[in-house]
Amino acid sequence: MTASPASAAPPAAIAKTRIALSGQVGSGKSAVGTKLAEALGYSYLSTGAIQRAIASRRGVTTLELNQIALTDPSIDKEIDDYLKIDVNAMERVVIDSRMAFHFVANAIKVTLTIDPEVAVARVMGANRAEETYATIDIARHAIAERNRLERERYFKLYGVNTHDLANYDIVVNTSALSIDEVVAKLVAGIRAQQAL
C-alpha cells in the first residue's frame, strides 16, 4: 500500500489592501482619508468629491442633492456603479465613501464618529463653498438633516444602516483627536486587521 501525499498547506491569507472609509458629516473623513492613504502608501479615492461635483453640475447644495436623491436613483447609481465596478478592481486604495463598506469586496471597513457639536464647529470652520451656513443653528440643522437623509436613503435602497457600528472592523471617534492621532490609530488598527 502506498502512502498518500501530505495535504498541501492552505495558501497564505492575502492581506486586505482596500480600506473602506466611512464617517459622519464633520468627522474629518476626507482629511483623514488623504493622510491615511499617504501613511499607508495607498491611492486615495473620494466619492464625496463625485457627490459634490454632481451637486455643482445641478446647481444645488449637497444637502439639496441628498433630498433630490430620495426620488432620483440616478444620483446613487452614478456613485455606486463607480464603487461596484471600478474600485473592486483596485488594490492598495483608501476609498472615502459612506457606502464603500457595503460595495467594496475584501476591504477593511473603517468608520469615523464625532460628537454632533464638534461636527458643527468643524463644518463651519472648513469654509467649503458648497457648505456655507449663516449661523451655527442653521449648520446644526443642515448636518443633522443630511445625516438623516443619507441614512434613510441608504436603508431604503440597500437595506443597510450606515450608522450601525457593527458594519465596521474599526471605529474611531475623532471628536477630541487631531488628524494625525486619528491616522495613527487607524494605521495600527489596519495593520492588526491585515495580520489576521
Summary of the structure (lengths in Angstrom):
residues: 196
radius of gyration: 19.0
end to end distance: 40.2
largest distance: 85.9
contacts: 569
relative contact order: 0.19
helix: 54%
strand: 13%
